[in-house]
Amino acid sequence: MAKTPDDMMGAVVGSLAARTGRSLDEWLELVQASGIDPLDQNAVRRWLKAEHGVPQNSQWAIADAAARAAGWVRPTVEEYVDSQYQGAKAPLRPIYDALAGAITSLGDDVTIEGSGGYTPFVRGRQFAAVAAAAKDRVDLGLRFTDAPASGRLAPARAPGQATHKIALRNVADVDGEVLHLLHVAYDQNP
């Protein structure tokens, strides 16, 4: 079963002292003393990297903990998704909904995770990601170990852990070929 973001964050925090030389509490004291707004997680991560050479996963764990200590509450998956499909991108929500329905129907082991810029879908590992890429396009990122032949697949590094992506401009684009490619990505990422 896939680990939740809290499980993954807990694992990073558990090994923080061994990897960085400081416990989470010590890092939180340093962030507080730095004068950086702990609610600005990007600024905290940049500072941790530039000033202390903290590895990326540790940066995320420390910044998350500092923000929580300052009163921040991580949005729910639904709140993350809602924030991605508002304003000029609101008309793209039906495309996301069609993809999310198709992806979650692949198996009971599929989980949806929250993220600010895209929505990851995970089985044993992330196999699909959906992003409102532009005001007229949703990108479906797929992770393949052996990509099937398809003229609709373009090589990619995003969204998420995608090796390939498909640009979708309306719900009709979520057709049989897209459903087949989703199933292949699901099967290749147990």
C-alpha positions as CSV (number, residue, x, y, z in Angstrom):
1,M,0.0,0.0,0.0
2,A,1.2,3.5,-0.8
3,K,2.4,5.6,2.1
4,T,0.5,8.8,2.9
5,P,2.3,12.2,2.8
6,D,2.3,12.1,6.6
7,D,3.9,8.6,6.6
8,M,6.6,9.9,4.2
9,M,7.1,13.1,6.2
10,G,7.4,11.0,9.4
11,A,10.1,8.8,7.9
12,V,12.1,11.8,6.8
13,V,11.7,13.5,10.2
14,G,12.7,10.2,11.9
15,S,16.1,10.2,10.1
16,L,16.6,14.0,10.1
17,A,19.3,14.1,12.9
18,A,21.3,11.3,11.2
19,R,21.2,13.0,7.8
20,T,21.6,16.7,8.8
21,G,23.2,16.6,12.2
22,R,20.2,18.3,13.9
23,S,16.8,17.1,15.2
24,L,13.6,18.6,13.9
25,D,13.2,20.7,17.1
26,E,16.7,22.1,16.5
27,W,15.9,23.0,12.9
28,L,12.6,24.6,14.0
29,E,14.5,26.8,16.5
30,L,16.9,27.9,13.7
31,V,14.1,28.7,11.3
32,Q,12.4,30.8,14.1
33,A,15.7,32.6,14.8
34,S,16.4,33.3,11.1
35,G,13.6,35.9,10.8
36,I,12.2,34.1,7.8
37,D,8.4,33.9,7.7
38,P,7.8,30.2,8.6
39,L,4.5,30.3,6.5
40,D,6.6,31.0,3.4
41,Q,7.7,27.4,2.9
42,N,9.5,28.2,-0.4
43,A,11.7,30.8,1.4
44,V,12.4,28.4,4.3
45,R,13.5,25.7,1.8
46,R,15.7,28.1,-0.1
47,W,17.3,29.3,3.1
48,L,17.9,25.7,4.3
49,K,19.6,24.8,1.1
50,A,21.6,28.0,0.7
51,E,22.7,28.4,4.3
52,H,22.9,24.9,5.5
53,G,23.1,22.6,2.5
54,V,20.0,20.6,3.7
55,P,19.0,17.9,1.3
56,Q,15.7,18.3,-0.6
57,N,13.4,15.9,1.3
58,S,14.7,17.3,4.6
59,Q,14.0,20.8,3.4
60,W,10.4,19.9,2.7
61,A,10.0,18.2,6.1
62,I,11.5,21.1,8.0
63,A,9.5,23.8,6.1
64,D,6.3,21.8,6.6
65,A,6.9,21.5,10.3
66,A,7.8,25.1,10.7
67,A,4.7,26.2,8.9
68,R,2.5,23.9,11.0
69,A,4.1,25.2,14.2
70,A,3.1,28.7,12.9
71,G,-0.5,27.7,12.5
72,W,-0.6,26.5,8.9
73,V,-2.9,23.6,8.2
74,R,-2.2,21.5,5.1
75,P,-5.1,21.7,2.6
76,T,-7.2,18.6,2.0
77,V,-6.9,16.9,-1.4
78,E,-10.2,18.5,-2.4
79,E,-9.0,21.9,-1.4
80,Y,-5.8,21.5,-3.5
81,V,-7.9,20.4,-6.5
82,D,-10.4,23.2,-6.1
83,S,-7.5,25.7,-6.0
84,Q,-6.1,24.4,-9.3
85,Y,-9.4,24.8,-11.2
86,Q,-10.6,28.3,-10.3
87,G,-10.6,31.6,-12.2
88,A,-9.5,31.2,-15.9
89,K,-8.9,27.5,-15.3
90,A,-12.4,26.7,-13.9
91,P,-13.7,25.5,-17.3
92,L,-11.1,22.7,-17.2
93,R,-12.6,21.0,-14.1
94,P,-14.8,18.6,-16.1
95,I,-11.6,17.2,-17.8
96,Y,-10.0,16.7,-14.4
97,D,-13.2,15.1,-13.1
98,A,-13.4,12.7,-16.0
99,L,-9.7,11.7,-15.6
100,A,-10.0,11.3,-11.8
101,G,-13.0,9.1,-12.2
102,A,-11.2,6.9,-14.8
103,I,-8.0,6.7,-12.7
104,T,-9.7,5.8,-9.4
105,S,-11.8,3.1,-11.1
106,L,-8.6,1.3,-12.1
107,G,-8.3,-0.3,-8.7
108,D,-9.0,0.0,-4.9
109,D,-5.3,0.6,-4.4
110,V,-5.3,4.0,-6.1
111,T,-4.9,7.0,-3.9
112,I,-5.2,10.7,-4.7
113,E,-2.7,13.0,-3.1
114,G,-2.8,16.7,-2.6
115,S,-0.3,19.1,-4.3
116,G,-0.3,22.7,-5.1
117,G,0.4,22.5,-8.9
118,Y,-0.9,19.1,-9.9
119,T,-2.8,16.1,-8.6
120,P,-0.8,12.9,-8.2
121,F,-2.4,9.5,-8.4
122,V,-0.5,6.7,-6.6
123,R,-0.6,3.0,-6.5
124,G,2.7,1.6,-5.2
125,R,4.2,4.7,-6.6
126,Q,2.9,7.7,-8.6
127,F,1.7,6.5,-12.0
128,A,-0.4,9.4,-13.2
129,A,-0.6,13.1,-12.5
130,V,-3.1,15.7,-13.7
131,A,-2.3,19.4,-14.1
132,A,-4.3,22.4,-15.3
133,A,-1.3,23.4,-17.4
134,A,-2.8,26.4,-19.2
135,K,-6.2,28.1,-19.3
136,D,-7.2,25.9,-22.3
137,R,-5.3,22.6,-21.5
138,V,-5.0,19.9,-18.9
139,D,-1.8,17.8,-19.0
140,L,-2.1,14.1,-18.1
141,G,1.3,12.9,-17.0
142,L,1.9,9.1,-17.1
143,R,4.8,7.1,-15.7
144,F,5.9,4.2,-17.9
145,T,8.7,1.7,-17.5
146,D,8.0,0.7,-21.1
147,A,5.9,3.2,-23.0
148,P,3.4,1.8,-25.5
149,A,3.3,3.2,-29.0
150,S,0.9,6.1,-29.2
151,G,1.0,9.3,-31.3
152,R,-0.6,11.2,-28.4
153,L,2.2,10.6,-26.0
154,A,4.9,13.2,-25.7
155,P,8.1,12.7,-23.6
156,A,7.9,14.6,-20.4
157,R,9.4,15.3,-17.0
158,A,6.2,16.8,-15.6
159,P,3.6,16.9,-14.2
160,G,4.8,14.9,-11.2
161,Q,6.9,11.8,-12.0
162,A,5.7,11.5,-15.6
163,T,7.8,10.1,-18.3
164,H,5.2,11.0,-20.9
165,K,2.2,13.4,-21.1
166,I,-0.9,13.9,-23.1
167,A,-2.5,17.4,-23.7
168,L,-6.3,17.4,-23.2
169,R,-8.4,20.3,-24.2
170,N,-11.9,18.9,-23.6
171,V,-13.7,16.0,-22.0
172,A,-14.1,14.2,-25.4
173,D,-10.3,13.9,-25.4
174,V,-10.6,11.5,-22.5
175,D,-11.3,8.7,-24.9
176,G,-10.6,4.9,-25.3
177,E,-6.9,5.5,-26.1
178,V,-6.4,7.7,-23.0
179,L,-8.2,5.1,-20.9
180,H,-5.9,2.3,-22.3
181,L,-2.8,4.4,-21.6
182,L,-3.9,5.0,-18.1
183,H,-4.4,1.3,-17.6
184,V,-0.9,0.5,-19.0
185,A,0.6,3.1,-16.6
186,Y,-1.3,1.6,-13.7
187,D,-0.2,-1.9,-14.6
188,Q,3.5,-0.8,-14.9
189,N,3.6,0.8,-11.4
190,P,2.4,-1.8,-8.9
